[in-house]
C-alpha cells in the first residue's frame, strides 16, 4: 500500500491458486478495483469477508 499512497491498486492478478494470496489481493485492491483470477483452482476459492469491513 505504501507504493500506491494507501489507495490500493486498480487491477490485481491471482496466478497461484493459494487462498492467502487471494485474500491479500482483495485487501490491496481499491474498493472499485478488479481482482482477476487467472489460475485454475483444484479446490473452491474462498475470500475472507472480514477484509471488506
TIMI-2910 file (N, C-alpha, C, CB; in pm, 1 decimal, decimal comma, always signed):
<rs>
+----------+----------+----------+----------+----------+----------+----------+----------+----------+----------+----------+----------+------+
!      n_x !      n_y !      n_z !     ca_x !     ca_y !     ca_z !      c_x !      c_y !      c_z !     cb_x !     cb_y !     cb_z ! resn !
+----------+----------+----------+----------+----------+----------+----------+----------+----------+----------+----------+----------+------+
!    +81,6 !   -119,3 !     +0,0 !     +0,0 !     +0,0 !     +0,0 !    +86,2 !   +126,1 !     +0,0 !    -92,9 !     -0,4 !   +119,9 !  Unk !
!   +208,0 !   +116,5 !    +48,2 !   +296,2 !   +232,4 !    +51,3 !   +321,9 !   +284,1 !    -89,7 !   +428,6 !   +197,4 !   +120,0 !  Unk !
!   +337,8 !   +194,0 !   -184,8 !   +367,7 !   +233,5 !   -323,3 !   +251,4 !   +312,4 !   -383,5 !   +397,7 !   +108,9 !   -410,0 !  Unk !
!   +128,2 !   +278,1 !   -348,4 !    +10,8 !   +344,9 !   -406,0 !    -39,9 !   +458,8 !   -318,1 !   -100,9 !   +244,1 !   -428,2 !  Unk !
!    +33,6 !   +494,3 !   -213,4 !    -11,4 !   +600,5 !   -124,4 !   -136,9 !   +561,9 !    -47,8 !    -36,7 !   +726,7 !   -203,1 !  Unk !
!   -146,5 !   +435,4 !     -8,5 !   -261,9 !   +379,3 !    +63,9 !   -392,3 !   +383,5 !    -15,2 !   -281,1 !   +453,5 !   +193,2 !  Unk !
!   -383,7 !   +396,0 !   -146,4 !   -503,9 !   +398,0 !   -230,2 !   -540,7 !   +259,9 !   -281,1 !   -484,2 !   +491,5 !   -347,4 !  Unk !
!   -444,3 !   +170,5 !   -293,3 !   -469,1 !    +37,9 !   -347,7 !   -450,4 !    +35,4 !   -498,3 !   -608,9 !     -8,4 !   -312,1 !  Unk !
!   -451,0 !    -83,5 !   -553,1 !   -430,2 !    -99,4 !   -697,7 !   -563,1 !   -107,8 !   -770,9 !   -346,1 !   -224,8 !   -726,8 !  Unk !
!   -560,6 !    -74,6 !   -899,3 !   -681,6 !    -81,9 !   -981,2 !   -713,4 !   -225,4 !  -1020,9 !   -666,3 !     +4,5 !  -1106,0 !  Unk !
!   -609,5 !   -302,1 !  -1056,0 !   -627,1 !   -440,0 !  -1103,1 !   -519,7 !   -527,6 !  -1039,2 !   -619,9 !   -448,1 !  -1259,8 !  Unk !
!   -560,9 !   -646,8 !   -994,5 !   -466,4 !   -744,2 !   -939,6 !   -493,9 !   -878,9 !  -1005,6 !   -478,6 !   -754,3 !   -782,9 !  Unk !
!   -387,1 !   -953,3 !  -1035,0 !   -399,4 !  -1083,1 !  -1099,3 !   -356,9 !  -1193,4 !  -1003,0 !   -315,3 !  -1088,2 !  -1228,0 !  Unk !
!   -443,4 !  -1290,9 !   -981,9 !   -414,9 !  -1405,8 !   -895,4 !   -372,9 !  -1520,4 !   -986,1 !   -540,1 !  -1445,4 !   -806,3 !  Unk !
!   -250,5 !  -1570,8 !   -965,8 !   -194,4 !  -1674,5 !  -1053,3 !   -140,9 !  -1793,8 !   -975,4 !    -83,7 !  -1616,2 !  -1138,4 !  Unk !
!   -179,2 !  -1811,0 !   -848,5 !   -115,7 !  -1912,6 !   -764,6 !   -208,2 !  -2022,9 !   -714,3 !    -53,9 !  -1846,9 !   -648,6 !  Unk !
!   -337,7 !  -2000,1 !   -713,1 !   -435,4 !  -2093,8 !   -653,5 !   -415,8 !  -2108,6 !   -502,7 !   -424,4 !  -2231,7 !   -720,5 !  Unk !
!   -370,9 !  -2002,7 !   -436,9 !   -348,5 !  -2004,1 !   -292,1 !   -443,0 !  -1902,4 !   -227,8 !   -198,2 !  -1971,7 !   -257,2 !  Unk !
!   -527,1 !  -1948,6 !   -133,4 !   -625,4 !  -1860,2 !    -71,2 !   -563,4 !  -1738,9 !     -2,7 !   -706,1 !  -1937,4 !    +28,5 !  Unk !
!   -448,0 !  -1755,5 !    +60,3 !   -383,7 !  -1643,6 !   +128,8 !   -344,8 !  -1533,4 !    +30,4 !   -260,0 !  -1692,0 !   +204,9 !  Unk !
!   -303,0 !  -1572,0 !    -88,5 !   -268,4 !  -1474,2 !   -191,3 !   -394,4 !  -1401,4 !   -237,1 !   -198,1 !  -1542,7 !   -311,3 !  Unk !
!   -502,2 !  -1473,9 !   -257,8 !   -629,0 !  -1412,7 !   -297,9 !   -676,1 !  -1313,7 !   -192,2 !   -736,5 !  -1520,5 !   -321,4 !  Unk !
!   -666,9 !  -1350,2 !    -65,1 !   -704,5 !  -1259,1 !    +43,5 !   -621,2 !  -1131,8 !    +38,7 !   -687,9 !  -1327,9 !   +180,0 !  Unk !
!   -491,3 !  -1145,9 !    +16,0 !   -402,6 !  -1029,6 !     +8,1 !   -440,5 !   -939,2 !   -108,6 !   -256,8 !  -1074,3 !     -5,6 !  Unk !
!   -471,1 !   -999,1 !   -222,3 !   -508,5 !   -919,8 !   -339,0 !   -637,7 !   -842,3 !   -315,1 !   -523,7 !  -1009,6 !   -460,8 !  Unk !
!   -734,4 !   -906,8 !   -252,3 !   -860,6 !   -838,1 !   -221,8 !   -833,9 !   -720,7 !   -127,9 !   -963,3 !   -936,4 !   -158,2 !  Unk !
!   -748,6 !   -741,8 !    -30,4 !   -716,8 !   -636,8 !    +65,9 !   -641,6 !   -520,3 !     +1,1 !   -634,3 !   -694,3 !   +180,0 !  Unk !
!   -556,0 !   -549,5 !    -96,8 !   -471,4 !   -447,7 !   -157,8 !   -533,2 !   -379,4 !   -280,0 !   -341,8 !   -509,0 !   -196,8 !  Unk !
!   -651,4 !   -424,2 !   -321,7 !   -718,3 !   -367,0 !   -438,7 !   -816,1 !   -258,5 !   -394,1 !   -792,3 !   -477,2 !   -519,8 !  Unk !
!   -824,9 !   -151,2 !   -472,1 !   -918,8 !    -42,4 !   -442,6 !  -1060,3 !    -98,5 !   -431,3 !   -912,5 !    +67,9 !   -552,4 !  Unk !
!  -1149,5 !    -30,5 !   -357,9 !  -1288,1 !    -77,7 !   -347,7 !  -1355,6 !    -97,5 !   -483,7 !  -1368,8 !    +20,0 !   -265,7 !  Unk !
!  -1324,9 !    -13,7 !   -580,4 !  -1383,5 !    -27,9 !   -714,1 !  -1289,4 !   -100,9 !   -809,4 !  -1418,7 !   +109,3 !   -771,1 !  Unk !
!  -1181,4 !   -160,1 !   -755,8 !  -1084,4 !   -231,1 !   -838,0 !  -1131,3 !   -370,9 !   -876,6 !   -953,0 !   -240,0 !   -765,5 !  Unk !
!  -1048,3 !   -439,3 !   -953,1 !  -1082,0 !   -571,2 !  -1005,7 !   -972,1 !   -670,8 !   -969,7 !  -1102,4 !   -565,8 !  -1159,2 !  Unk !
!  -1012,8 !   -787,8 !   -919,6 !   -920,5 !   -898,7 !   -897,5 !   -949,9 !  -1002,3 !  -1004,8 !   -935,0 !   -959,5 !   -752,2 !  Unk !
!   -851,9 !  -1031,9 !  -1087,2 !   -867,3 !  -1127,7 !  -1196,4 !   -801,8 !  -1258,8 !  -1153,7 !   -804,1 !  -1073,3 !  -1329,8 !  Unk !
!   -880,1 !  -1366,5 !  -1154,3 !   -826,6 !  -1498,6 !  -1119,9 !   -786,2 !  -1567,1 !  -1249,5 !   -931,7 !  -1585,1 !  -1039,9 !  Unk !
!   -656,6 !  -1583,7 !  -1267,0 !   -600,4 !  -1643,1 !  -1388,0 !   -578,4 !  -1792,3 !  -1369,3 !   -468,7 !  -1574,5 !  -1425,6 !  Unk !
!   -545,7 !  -1833,8 !  -1248,8 !   -511,4 !  -1973,5 !  -1221,8 !   -634,7 !  -2063,6 !  -1226,4 !   -443,2 !  -1985,6 !  -1085,7 !  Unk !
!   -611,1 !  -2191,1 !  -1240,5 !   -717,3 !  -2292,4 !  -1237,1 !   -707,8 !  -2361,5 !  -1101,7 !   -704,2 !  -2396,4 !  -1356,7 !  Unk !
!   -810,1 !  -2344,0 !  -1020,9 !   -811,0 !  -2395,9 !   -883,8 !   -858,7 !  -2541,1 !   -882,9 !   -901,5 !  -2308,8 !   -792,9 !  Unk !
!   -791,7 !  -2623,4 !   -804,8 !   -835,9 !  -2762,7 !   -789,3 !   -930,1 !  -2776,6 !   -670,0 !   -714,5 !  -2856,6 !   -772,1 !  Unk !
!   -952,5 !  -2664,6 !   -600,1 !  -1042,6 !  -2660,6 !   -484,9 !  -1116,0 !  -2526,5 !   -489,3 !   -963,9 !  -2679,3 !   -348,2 !  Unk !
!  -1230,0 !  -2514,5 !   -419,0 !  -1303,6 !  -2387,8 !   -421,2 !  -1220,8 !  -2272,8 !   -362,3 !  -1435,0 !  -2402,1 !   -343,8 !  Unk !
!  -1221,6 !  -2161,3 !   -428,5 !  -1154,7 !  -2041,9 !   -376,9 !  -1246,0 !  -1974,9 !   -275,1 !  -1118,0 !  -1943,2 !   -492,3 !  Unk !
!  -1188,5 !  -1927,0 !   -165,9 !  -1266,9 !  -1855,7 !    -65,5 !  -1198,4 !  -1722,6 !    -34,9 !  -1283,3 !  -1941,3 !    +64,4 !  Unk !
!  -1279,9 !  -1624,4 !     +2,5 !  -1229,7 !  -1492,8 !    +39,0 !  -1276,3 !  -1462,6 !   +180,5 !  -1278,1 !  -1383,1 !    -61,4 !  Unk !
!  -1184,6 !  -1411,3 !   +262,2 !  -1221,2 !  -1373,0 !   +398,2 !  -1300,8 !  -1243,4 !   +392,4 !  -1095,0 !  -1357,1 !   +488,5 !  Unk !
!  -1430,8 !  -1250,0 !   +423,0 !  -1518,3 !  -1132,6 !   +414,7 !  -1480,7 !  -1025,7 !   +516,3 !  -1663,1 !  -1173,7 !   +435,3 !  Unk !
!  -1413,3 !  -1061,0 !   +622,5 !  -1372,4 !   -964,9 !   +723,5 !  -1285,0 !   -855,5 !   +663,0 !  -1298,0 !  -1035,4 !   +836,5 !  Unk !
!  -1216,6 !   -886,0 !   +554,5 !  -1130,5 !   -788,1 !   +488,2 !  -1212,1 !   -673,9 !   +429,6 !  -1048,2 !   -855,1 !   +378,3 !  Unk !
!  -1337,4 !   -698,3 !   +398,3 !  -1419,9 !   -596,6 !   +334,1 !  -1483,5 !   -501,8 !   +434,5 !  -1527,3 !   -662,1 !   +251,2 !  Unk !
!  -1480,0 !   -532,6 !   +561,7 !  -1544,5 !   -448,4 !   +662,0 !  -1460,2 !   -330,0 !   +699,1 !  -1575,6 !   -527,8 !   +784,7 !  Unk !
+----------+----------+----------+----------+----------+----------+----------+----------+----------+----------+----------+----------+------+
</rs>
